[in-house]
Amino acid sequence: MIISCQNLSFNSTLSQERINRATHIFGIAVIRRILCFSLYLLGMTRTSIAKLIGMPTDSAKTIIKNIYNNGIPAFEDRRFRNSAFLPQAQLKYPSKVNVTIEGELINIGFGKDGQKLRMPRNNKLQFRTLLLTMLNSGLLSTKETSEHLKLSNVQIRTLAKKLQEKDICSLLDQRQGQKKDYVFDLETKAEMIQQYIANLVIHRNVSSQRLSEDLKQRCNFDLSSRTIRLHIEKLGLSKIKKSLPELINSLKKTQKANN
């Protein structure tokens, strides 16, 4: 099967939205590996892939080699003991946990003795933590937990792994972003905007990872790619990614003509 991308149409806005959505589920490291291997399969050189994604060429080579050697698990962070992609072995005995909702209360019944654990229906984090804890303990199956929390099996396995490895704080909704600009003061914003525009002018990658590395090297700012991506969207910089270079070229031509 041969796939040619020369005549295909790509939408950068849709791409960013889809990557952001997938990142919330799988994490940026997994998405980078998926993109790296996909571009490799489409025929790009390792050097071009590394430059496009914003990583060292040796890292791209290592990712591709690991995927060929280890299969699907190589897309994940191998420091974790359990896989979010591959199904975990379920205990054979049937679940004895019964979850019901009565008005404003959630009731979790155990066994046949009628013992129940009750909690307010609005305590979503408490409910999620308890069910994922029971999943990790073998008291609930992935399917049952998925149905109660209304999440996919992949999301359930990912959250259960996070809870086991990183405690309850890992279950907080990270999509809301930072409420206050604790790190991004006026100086930091100015340097980030300056670096973004400079990269555009010289046709350099303006991915959040690339900007993070550039600001680290130039200004010694230790900023995560996620935080930079958040502020790029807040400031609307992604909207000028294509139009700014065109505007600069147009102004140069006008100035040259006037001279």
C-alpha positions as CSV (number, residue, x, y, z in Angstrom):
1,M,0.0,0.0,0.0
2,I,1.4,3.4,-1.1
3,I,0.1,6.6,0.4
4,S,1.0,9.9,-1.3
5,C,0.4,13.2,0.6
6,Q,1.3,15.5,-2.2
7,N,-2.3,16.1,-3.4
8,L,-3.9,16.0,0.1
9,S,-5.3,19.0,1.8
10,F,-4.3,19.7,5.5
11,N,-5.9,22.2,7.9
12,S,-3.4,23.4,10.6
13,T,-6.3,24.6,12.9
14,L,-8.0,21.3,12.8
15,S,-4.7,19.5,13.3
16,Q,-3.9,21.5,16.4
17,E,-7.4,20.9,17.8
18,R,-7.2,17.2,17.2
19,I,-3.7,16.9,18.7
20,N,-4.8,18.9,21.8
21,R,-7.8,16.6,22.3
22,A,-5.7,13.5,21.8
23,T,-3.0,14.8,24.2
24,H,-5.6,15.2,27.0
25,I,-6.3,11.4,26.7
26,F,-2.9,9.9,25.9
27,G,-0.3,12.5,26.9
28,I,2.1,14.5,24.8
29,A,4.8,11.9,24.9
30,V,2.5,9.2,23.3
31,I,1.2,11.6,20.6
32,R,4.8,12.6,19.7
33,R,5.7,8.9,19.2
34,I,2.6,8.3,17.1
35,L,3.3,11.3,14.9
36,C,7.0,10.3,14.6
37,F,6.2,6.7,13.5
38,S,3.3,7.8,11.2
39,L,5.5,10.2,9.3
40,Y,8.2,7.6,9.1
41,L,5.7,5.2,7.5
42,L,4.7,7.9,5.0
43,G,8.3,8.1,3.8
44,M,9.8,11.1,5.6
45,T,13.5,10.9,6.6
46,R,14.3,10.7,10.3
47,T,16.0,14.0,10.1
48,S,13.0,15.7,8.6
49,I,10.7,14.1,11.2
50,A,12.8,15.3,14.1
51,K,12.9,18.8,12.7
52,L,9.1,18.9,12.1
53,I,8.2,17.5,15.5
54,G,10.9,19.4,17.4
55,M,13.1,16.6,18.8
56,P,16.7,15.5,18.3
57,T,17.3,13.2,15.3
58,D,18.7,10.5,17.6
59,S,15.4,10.6,19.6
60,A,13.4,10.0,16.4
61,K,15.6,7.1,15.5
62,T,15.3,5.6,19.0
63,I,11.5,5.9,18.9
64,I,11.2,4.1,15.5
65,K,13.6,1.4,16.6
66,N,11.8,0.7,19.8
67,I,8.4,0.5,18.1
68,Y,9.8,-2.1,15.6
69,N,11.3,-4.1,18.5
70,N,8.6,-3.8,21.1
71,G,5.3,-3.1,19.2
72,I,2.4,-1.1,20.8
73,P,3.9,-0.8,24.3
74,A,6.7,1.2,22.8
75,F,4.3,4.1,22.3
76,E,3.9,4.5,26.1
77,D,6.1,5.6,28.9
78,R,7.8,2.3,29.8
79,R,8.5,3.4,33.4
80,F,4.9,2.5,34.2
81,R,4.2,-1.1,35.1
82,N,0.8,-1.3,33.4
83,S,-0.2,-0.5,29.9
84,A,-3.1,1.9,29.0
85,F,-3.3,0.3,25.5
86,L,-3.2,-3.4,26.3
87,P,-6.1,-4.9,28.3
88,Q,-5.2,-5.9,31.8
89,A,-6.0,-9.3,33.1
90,Q,-9.3,-9.3,35.1
91,L,-10.0,-11.3,38.1
92,K,-12.2,-14.3,37.5
93,Y,-14.6,-14.0,40.4
94,P,-17.7,-11.9,39.9
95,S,-18.0,-8.4,41.3
96,K,-19.8,-8.0,44.6
97,V,-20.0,-4.2,44.4
98,N,-23.3,-2.6,43.5
99,V,-23.5,1.1,42.5
100,T,-26.8,2.9,42.5
101,I,-28.0,6.5,42.5
102,E,-30.8,7.7,44.8
103,G,-31.7,11.3,44.5
104,E,-28.7,13.4,45.5
105,L,-26.8,10.4,46.9
106,I,-24.6,7.7,45.4
107,N,-24.8,4.3,47.1
108,I,-22.1,1.7,46.8
109,G,-23.2,-1.6,48.3
110,F,-20.8,-4.4,49.3
111,G,-21.8,-8.1,49.4
112,K,-25.1,-9.4,50.6
113,D,-25.1,-7.9,54.0
114,G,-26.7,-4.7,52.8
115,Q,-23.7,-2.5,53.9
116,K,-23.6,0.7,51.9
117,L,-21.1,3.5,51.4
118,R,-22.9,6.8,50.7
119,M,-21.6,10.0,49.2
120,P,-23.1,13.2,47.7
121,R,-23.8,12.9,44.0
122,N,-21.8,16.1,43.3
123,N,-18.6,14.7,44.9
124,K,-17.3,13.6,41.5
125,L,-13.7,13.4,42.4
126,Q,-14.4,11.3,45.5
127,F,-16.6,9.0,43.4
128,R,-14.0,8.7,40.7
129,T,-11.2,8.0,43.2
130,L,-13.2,5.4,45.0
131,L,-14.2,3.5,41.9
132,L,-10.7,3.6,40.4
133,T,-9.3,2.3,43.7
134,M,-11.7,-0.6,43.6
135,L,-10.7,-1.3,40.0
136,N,-7.0,-1.4,41.0
137,S,-8.0,-3.7,43.9
138,G,-9.9,-6.1,41.6
139,L,-13.4,-5.3,43.1
140,L,-14.6,-3.8,39.8
141,S,-13.9,-4.6,36.2
142,T,-12.8,-2.0,33.7
143,K,-16.1,-2.3,31.9
144,E,-18.1,-1.7,35.1
145,T,-15.9,1.3,36.1
146,S,-16.2,2.7,32.5
147,E,-20.0,2.5,32.7
148,H,-20.3,4.2,36.1
149,L,-17.9,7.0,35.2
150,K,-19.1,7.3,31.6
151,L,-15.5,7.1,30.2
152,S,-13.9,4.9,27.6
153,N,-12.0,1.8,28.7
154,V,-8.7,3.4,27.5
155,Q,-9.4,6.5,29.7
156,I,-10.3,4.3,32.7
157,R,-7.1,2.3,32.4
158,T,-5.1,5.5,32.0
159,L,-6.7,7.1,35.1
160,A,-6.3,3.9,37.2
161,K,-2.6,3.8,36.3
162,K,-2.2,7.5,37.2
163,L,-4.0,7.1,40.5
164,Q,-1.7,4.2,41.4
165,E,1.5,5.9,40.3
166,K,0.8,9.6,41.2
167,D,-1.9,9.8,43.8
168,I,-5.3,11.6,43.7
169,C,-3.9,14.9,42.3
170,S,-3.4,13.1,39.0
171,L,-7.2,12.8,38.6
172,L,-7.9,16.5,38.7
173,D,-9.1,18.0,35.4
174,Q,-6.0,19.5,33.8
175,R,-7.8,21.0,30.9
176,Q,-8.8,24.1,32.8
177,G,-5.2,25.3,32.7
178,Q,-3.5,27.7,35.1
179,K,-5.9,30.2,36.7
180,K,-3.3,32.9,37.3
181,D,-0.1,33.8,35.4
182,Y,2.3,32.8,38.2
183,V,5.1,32.2,35.8
184,F,4.1,34.2,32.8
185,D,4.8,37.7,33.9
186,L,5.0,40.5,31.3
187,E,8.7,39.9,30.7
188,T,8.1,36.2,30.0
189,K,5.2,36.9,27.7
190,A,7.2,39.4,25.8
191,E,10.1,37.0,25.3
192,M,7.8,34.2,24.2
193,I,6.0,36.4,21.7
194,Q,9.4,37.6,20.4
195,Q,10.7,34.1,20.1
196,Y,7.5,33.0,18.3
197,I,7.7,35.8,15.8
198,A,11.4,35.3,15.3
199,N,10.9,31.6,14.5
200,L,8.1,32.5,12.0
201,V,10.3,35.0,10.2
202,I,13.1,32.6,9.7
203,H,10.7,29.8,8.9
204,R,11.6,27.8,12.0
205,N,9.3,25.4,13.9
206,V,7.0,27.3,16.3
207,S,5.7,24.2,18.2
208,S,5.4,24.6,21.9
209,Q,8.2,22.1,22.4
210,R,10.5,24.1,20.1
211,L,9.7,27.4,21.8
212,S,10.3,25.8,25.2
213,E,13.8,24.7,24.1
214,D,14.6,28.0,22.4
215,L,13.6,30.1,25.5
216,K,15.5,27.7,27.7
217,Q,18.6,28.2,25.7
218,R,18.3,32.0,25.1
219,C,16.7,33.2,28.3
220,N,17.2,30.3,30.7
221,F,13.4,30.1,31.1
222,D,12.2,26.7,32.4
223,L,8.7,26.6,30.8
224,S,6.8,23.5,30.0
225,S,5.5,23.0,26.4
226,R,2.0,22.7,27.8
227,T,2.2,26.1,29.5
228,I,3.6,27.7,26.4
229,R,0.9,26.1,24.3
230,L,-1.8,27.5,26.6
231,H,-0.5,31.1,26.4
232,I,-0.1,30.8,22.6
233,E,-3.8,30.1,22.4
234,K,-4.7,32.8,25.0
235,L,-2.7,35.4,23.0
236,G,-4.1,34.3,19.7
237,L,-0.6,33.8,18.2
238,S,-1.7,30.6,16.4
239,K,-4.0,32.8,14.3
240,I,-1.0,34.7,12.8
241,K,1.1,31.6,12.1
242,K,0.4,31.9,8.4
243,S,-0.5,35.5,7.9
244,L,2.4,37.1,9.7
245,P,5.2,35.9,7.2
246,E,2.9,36.9,4.3
247,L,2.4,40.4,5.9
248,I,6.2,40.9,6.4
249,N,6.9,39.9,2.8
250,S,4.2,42.2,1.6
251,L,5.6,45.2,3.6
252,K,9.1,44.4,2.3
253,K,7.9,44.6,-1.3
254,T,6.0,47.8,-0.7
255,Q,9.0,49.4,1.0
256,K,11.3,48.3,-1.8
257,A,8.9,49.7,-4.4
258,N,8.7,53.0,-2.6
259,N,12.5,53.3,-2.4
